[in-house]
Amino acid sequence: MLKSLMKGLFGRLLGYGGLVLGFWWLREAFLEINYPVGVMGGLTILAAMYMVVGGRRHTNNSDNTELSNTEEDDPSDSLDGRDESNQLPP
């Protein structure tokens, strides 16, 4: 558990740092009209977003990713208990 927590935390922190670096490179590319730096910044942002999502995936518990058999598949309104979800209101 500690290993997956550290992997998720490290992935998120590295991803957030990559986002900062990528946006900074994009800013510099717009200020100085430097296309290679702009492309590098855009690719860094995409890679950082992938890392943030990957870090998030490692911190979630695998039991929560699948629906359990005890959950309801009934689309009825669970607040008032009526089973009128397929009827139009008057």
C-alpha positions, -999 to +999 in steps of 0.1 A: +000+000+000+028+024+008+045+016-025+014+025-045+008+056-024+043+068-031+041+059-068+008+078-071+021+108-051+054+109-070+035+107-104+012+135-094+040+158-082+061+151-112+031+157-134+023+190-118+059+201-122+057+191-159+026+212-163+043+242-148+073+237-170+053+231-202+032+263-197+063+283-189+079+270-222+047+280-240+048+314-225+084+318-235+076+306-271+049+332-275+070+360-261+101+353-282+084+336-312+103+304-308+085+275-324+106+246-312+102+257-276+064+260-281+062+225-295+083+212-266+061+230-242+029+215-257+044+180-257+055+185-220+020+195-211+005+164-227+031+141-210+024+158-177-013+153-180-007+116-187+015+114-155-011+131-133-039+107-145-015+077-141-007+089-106-044+091-098-050+056-111-024+042-087-039+058-056-075+045-062-084+013-046-091-015-072-123-025-053-139+008-062-133+006-100-158-022-106-195-022-098-204-047-071-233-071-073-250-054-044-255-021-061-288-013-077-291-013-115-326+002-112-329+037-128-358+046-105-356+076-082-339+065-050-350+095-030-387+089-029-388+053-040-411+057-070-405+035-100-417+061-125-384+069-143-397+059-177-428+081-175-431+117-185-443+142-159-480+154-162 
